[in-house]
């Protein structure tokens, strides 16, 4: 009996200790979060990004993006990757997705607010380390490695895959990227579409346009090669599944180009879909793609021949890739502030694609390639600063982009000194006017509106100011730019529809973008510019209308819009740089060359990384940059295969 009681006592003691330990453990494992589901929003590139975060007491259980207006394709990667990494690592110390920094930061900011709502420790989550990278170096071998999965890179990879089943395409971002995903289309001279429409373009005219824009600072042999090969590129892209429409010049807002040759083969499905299709075709040819795998270094042998690439895999481990040829197509350096400052000084402008940071250019230079075209930027149209975008979105919501509608018409423009500085009738020559804005103090212009023109538009539509699309009536032109439709039927309807912009402008005052004054003097004061100089500019402009003669810039005054009825408004715009357009010297075979013009064996450079097509600015005909990207990429891929087979 004693033994039984003793056993009972021991069991009881153990149970008591266990219960006590459990109670202790429960008391010590205090909840980290208030369990539940929380939502929040933060401003992204194009508006609010709304997230939903589910918390248990101990962890972030799920992160979901509920709504966003970010650019399709570019935003796909952060929308998928950032939430996954937050949950996996239980951390807010997540790196932004390259090429989509603003969207990434918006997601992280919104999740941070949800953490605060749930009572979590934000600072601890920001300090929490993500999974460490492996020290292991993997070594692989391919015939050809292409660095960059934009227009030039996807074209190069596909062309190379037609001659080899051992081609690797590397891309630093999580999805296809580059200016080619945003562009509208490419030029050609004698494509099958142009021949069918009876709208072939004289090659001499194209060559002269390049010469005029470059003032001779171009590689004439390269330019002629690209012009000669442009048509074959378009037909080859169509054969590989890309849908293209030949459109008339000026059908997509560039009113100044109406009547010029039809060079533009526009994306029918948008740049992201077009490039994604090329990559899919590349994979069908047994090509290999690695996203989120940035290249950092070229491998060369004792003779200076390029023999491979060092890259970093998505998990942070190193990848050594042996290759017989390497093609660089990383999109220029528009996203690299240090390189921009070095080449342009303090008067630089960040490019539209943040992931284009000059990686390929620097690698080519390190391998002995010469510099060419580093001072060329693709200034085009105008825009707002990041802070101004945020202020406009907060004030106007989804209608914020309507503030750009005024830019397509010949309203008076002045700079920060109050000076009129351009022929307003040519503002839809976007390359030229973009460069003009860039050259103004603080790269800024103000567009001036009076109540008279606003009342006119509210009653009769913008067509009563200037008819931009009437010539396309019954001749629908359609293509996609920035992955949004350019449809002349829709544009005709929009331009003919009355719209009252006054409430929009009123709501935007106070954003630092829109300014108002009951008098011209008051408007100048609110703009922060010299009243006297501004008054002189307005008077000179109005006098030109009355006299029919512009003594300042020799403009066609029939298109001018009077500034005479208050209250008055001014809208502020800043320069817009799509990308840089050069960096590495190449020859007509798209081979990188050294200071003596000798080819660096095994190295090709295509697209915006390559110099030689331009002088200081972009050409004025439509589709120049994208045409060069696809054609130089195709030639690089084909020539790399020819090099292997020597």
C-alpha positions, 0 to 999 in steps of 0.5 A, a space after each residue: 500500500 505504501 508503495 502504491 501511495 508513494 507512486 501516486 505521490 510521485 505521479 501527483 508531484 510530476 503532474 503538479 510540476 508539469 502544470 506549473 511549468 505549463 503555466 509558467 510557459 504560457 505566462 512567459 510566451 506573451 502574445 507579440 500581436 493582437 490577433 486579427 486581420 488589419 488593412 492599410 494603404 500607402 502611396 505607390 507609383 500610381 496611387 494607393 497600394 492597399 494591403 491586408 495582413 493577418 496576425 496570430 498572437 505570435 506571428 505575421 500569418 499572411 500578407 495580401 495585396 488587396 488593391 493597387 494601380 501600379 504599372 502592370 508587369 513592373 508591379 507583378 514582382 513586388 506584389 508577389 515577392 514582398 509579401 512572401 518574404 515578409 511572412 517567410 522571414 518574419 521581417 520588414 528588412 526586405 530589399 525592394 524589388 529592383 526596378 519597382 522600388 516605389 511599389 516595394 516601399 509602398 507595400 512595406 509601409 502599408 504592412 508596417 502600419 498594420 504591424 502598428 495597429 496589431 501592437 507589434 514592434 516595428 523596429 524589431 521587425 526592421 532589424 530582423 535578419 533575412 535568411 543568410 546566403 550560402 557560401 557555395 559557388 555553383 559552376 555551369 557552362 553555356 555557349 552564350 549568356 545574355 545579361 538583361 531581359 528587356 527588348 534588346 536582351 530578349 531579342 538577343 537570347 531568342 536569336 542566339 537560341 535559333 543557333 544553339 540550345 545552350 543559351 542562358 538569359 539572366 535578369 536582375 529583376 523578378 520579371 521582364 524589365 526595361 524601357 522596352 516594356 513601357 515603349 510604344 513601338 519600333 521603327 523600320 523602313 520596308 517591313 512587310 506591314 509597310 509594304 502591304 500598306 504602301 507606306 515604305 520609308 526612304 532609308 536615306 530620309 531615316 539616315 538623314 534624320 539620325 545625322 540631323 539629330 546627332 550633328 555628326 556625333 554618331 557611328 555612321 556605319 552602325 546607323 546604316 546597318 541598323 536601318 538596313 536590318 530594321 525591316 527584317 527585325 520587325 518581320 522576325 518578331 512577328 514570326 515569333 509571335 509578337 503582334 504589331 500594328 503599323 500606325 500613322 505618325 502622330 496618332 499617339 499624341 505627337 501632333 507635331 509628327 502628323 504627315 511624317 513617314 509611317 515608321 512606327 510599328 506599335 505594340 498591339 498587346 503592350 510591351 510586357 506581353 510582347 517581351 514575355 512572348 519572346 522569352 517564352 519562345 526562347 524557352 521553347 527553343 531550349 533556352 534557360 532563363 534566370 530571373 532575380 539573378 544579377 550579373 556582376 562581373 565578366 570573366 576574361 582569359 589571359 588574352 582579354 577574351 570574354 569567357 563567362 560571367 559571375 552572377 548572384 542567384 536569388 538565394 544570395 549564393 554565387 554562380 560562375 557561368 562559363 561561356 563562349 560569348 556574352 551579350 550585355 543588354 542592361 538598359 543604360 544607367 538612368 537609375 544610377 545617381 552616381 553615374 548620372 552625376 558623373 556624366 551630366 553633373 548636377 543637372 541630371 534626371 533620374 530615368 523612368 526605369 530604376 533597375 537600369 543602373 549601368 551594371 552592364 556598361 561598367 562590366 564592359 568597361 572593366 573588360 577593356 571596352 571604350 566609352 561612347 555616348 555616355 552624355 546622351 539621355 532620352 528626354 521626352 515629354 515632361 512629368 512631376 517629381 515623386 513628391 508631386 505625384 504623391 501630392 496630386 494623388 492625395 488631392 485628386 485620386 484617380 483623376 490625377 493624371 488629367 493634369 497632364 492633358 494641358 501639355 499637348 496644347 500650345 499654352 504659354 510656357 515660362 521657366 522659373 525666371 518668368 521667361 517664355 523660352 520656347 515655340 509652344 506650337 512644337 511642344 508635341 515634338 516631345 524629344 525637342 521640348 523634353 530637352 528644352 525643359 531639361 535646359 531650364 533652371 531646375 529643369 522646370 516649366 510652368 504652363 499658364 491657363 486663363 479662365 477664358 480657355 477653361 470655359 471654352 473647353 468646358 463648353 466645346 471640348 479641347 478640340 475647339 482649342 486645337 484639333 489633334 485627331 480629326 485627321 484620323 476620323 474613319 482611319 482608326 489607329 491603335 497600339 499600346 504604349 506604357 501598356 495602355 491603349 492609344 486608340 484614335 477613335 477614343 482620342 477623338 471622342 475625348 478631345 470632342 467631349 467638353 470637360 470642366 478642368 476648373 474643379 480639378 485645378 482648384 483641388 490641386 492648388 496647394 500641392 506645389 504643382 498647381 498655382 492660382 491667382 486672381 491677377 497675373 501679379 498674384 499668380 506670379 507671387 504664388 508661383 514664386 517667380 519675378 512678377 515683372 518678367 512674367 508680365 512681360 512674357 504674357 504681354 509678348 505672347 498676347 501681342 504675338 496673337 494680336 499682330 499675327 507675328 511672334 518676334 521671339 520664336 517665330 511661331 505660328 501664332 494661329 495656334 496660340 491661346 490668349 491669356 487675358 481673363 482671370 482667375 489664372 492658373 499655372 501648372 508646374 512640370 519637370 523634365 522627364 528622362 526615359 533612359 540614357 542612350 549609350 555607354 559602350 563603343 560597339 561596331 556594326 556587328 554589335 561587338 564591344 570595341 576598345 579605344 583602337 576600334 578593335 573588337 573585344 572577342 566574345 563580348 557584344 553590347 546591345 540596346 541602351 548600353 551601346 553608344 553610336 546611334 545618337 549625338 546629344 539627343 533622341 531622334 524625332 521620328 517615331 520608334 527609334 530607340 526600340 527599333 535599335 534595341 530589338 535590331 541590335 539585340 537580334 544582330 548580337 545574338 546572330 553574330 555571337 553564334 557566328 563567332 562560336 562557329 568560326 
